[in-house]
Amino acid sequence: MRIVLISGIVFVHIPFDAASSPYEGAYGAFDWIRVFLTEALFRVGVPCLSAISGYLLFRSGQENFSYKKTVRTKVQTVFLPFLLWNCAFIAAILLATSVGVGDGYLPDPLHASGRDLMTQVLAVENFPANVPLYFLRDLFVCILLSPILAWLISRAPILTLTALLVIALIPELSIYIVLKRSILFTFSLGIFLALQQFDLKALDRFASVGVLLLLASSALLATAIFFTGPSLPDWVQFFRNALAIGGALGFWLLSAPLIKTQIGQRLAKTGSLSFWIFCAHYPLLIFLWILWGKADLSFYPLFFVLSFVLLFPLLALSNGLCRKNTPRVYAVLTGGRTKRSVNPASQRDVSPELVSQQR
């Protein structure tokens, strides 16, 4: 599911401006489809990935969990790639702005305050320059907190998960520890499933129903957002937060029929490409958006489709070139995720996360 979820996250970050906002209704059904994909269905991606991360971290039980070893490993597999990819994008921004490219599209690190620059680089208070990498930042924070979360869950699971769920669902609440509150809950839910030794295939027989409920709920949410956005009322934000969390189950159930197909088998063997896509897609999308602006074209659906069509071949090409020509650099940029899955059908119950526990 890693490559499926990350491909969905790409939809969320396809840029647009005020003139091409889906809430203007200029493109009718196409605008609703955009909202369905970017604001409803694929908002599930990050919570699902974080739940998998929490599960794999404690899959062998608390007694076999080494905090020191885990933190040392995650510095290499999570924090270092976050820092390198983000700083590389900031360097690209400085280069682009120095030649007059990207004005109005990109943040301005040269004229940012020290506080704002720290946020652009390290996501201290808000999203980093390479926006999707906030997930790696939040995931690393969850890993640092994992012994506390595991201790609380092992002693008061219902109370702990309920408290974290309430924090995740309340609109406009900031806790500053993580940028996305749902990550803290879903990561902890993954820990709970691991400590309880829950059979992750137990609900496979309900896969069809689960996926249909996910699609129906996403369609309902998209309709609510489409007619109330962009300033969403609290009840719509609550619905969106709830679906982002509950929808993770629907996406997990999708893996049951998907892994039995030929395309599912191929997706399970993509290995480190998914991490490369996750880290590199946002800068490339912004570059394509700048080119689109220079082309002075106004039919936004064309950009939306073309950006998605061009993005994956370009990312696959750059991934292959870097992996082949500079393997050591590639290993650092992907946090050591250089191996491919060898038996995807047998690995569905240990679905690989962004932070590969096998490295």
C-alpha positions, 0 to 999 in steps of 0.5 A: 500500500505504500506506493498506492498511498504516496501516489494519492498524496501526490494528488493532494499537492497539485498546485492551483491559484485563486483563479483555478480554485475548485470552489469557483465552480468554473469547471463543473464536475471536474472541480468536484472530482478534484475535491474528491481526490485532494480533499477527501479520498487521499487525505487518508494517506498520511494517517494510514502510513503513520498507523503502519509505522506505529504498528511495525515499530512495536510488532515484536513487542515492548520487551524487544523494543530498543529505544536507543537503537531505534532513534539511531536508526531513525535519524538515518532513515527519517530525519536525515532524508527530511533534512537533505531533501528540504535543504536541497529544495531551499537551495533550488529556491535560492538558485531560481530566485537569483535568476528571477524565476519563481517570484510569487511561487516560492518562499523567500529564504533570503529575506525570511526572519530567523524564526521563519527560516527555522520553520522552512528548514526544520518545520519548527512551527509550520510546514517546511519548504518542501511541504509534504516532508512535514510527515517525516518531521511528525513521524520522527517526533512520534518515534521519539515519543514512542516509549511514552505512548507505548507505556500509556497504551499498555496501561490505559489503552482506551483512555489514551486513544480516546484522548488522542482521538478527541485532540485529532478531531477538534477543528482548529486545535494546535498542540505544537508537538506535531503539525498534523494531530491525526498522526499522533492518534493513528501512530498510537493506534498502530502501537495498540494493534501491535501490542495487542497482537491483532490479526491484521488480516482478520477483516479481509472478508469485509474488504469490499464493504470497507472500500465501498464505505470509504468511497461513499464517505469520501464522495459525501465529504467532497460534496460537503466541501465543494458546496461550503468551501473554501472556508469550511464550517466546523462540522465539515472540518470535523467530518474531514478529520474523522474520515482521514482517520477512519478511512485508513481502515478502508485503504488497508482493506483495499490491500486484500484484493489488490495484492492478489492482482498482477498490478498489486504484485508489481506495485509491491515490488517498487521498493525505494521508488515510493520514498523517492516519489514522496520526497521529490514530487512537491518540488517537481510539481512547483517547477511544472506550475511555474512553467505553466504560469510562463506558458500563459495558459488558463485551462486548469484541467489540462495542467492537472492532468498533464502534471500527473501524467508527466510527474511519475515518468520523470520521478521514475527516471530520476530515481533510476539515474540516481540509483544507478550512477550515484548509489551511495548518494541514493542510499542516503537520500532514501534512508537506506531503502535500496532493497526491493520486496521479494515476496509481496503476497506474504508481506501484506500483513507487514505492509512497508511504511515510509520508515522501513523497519527492515533496514 
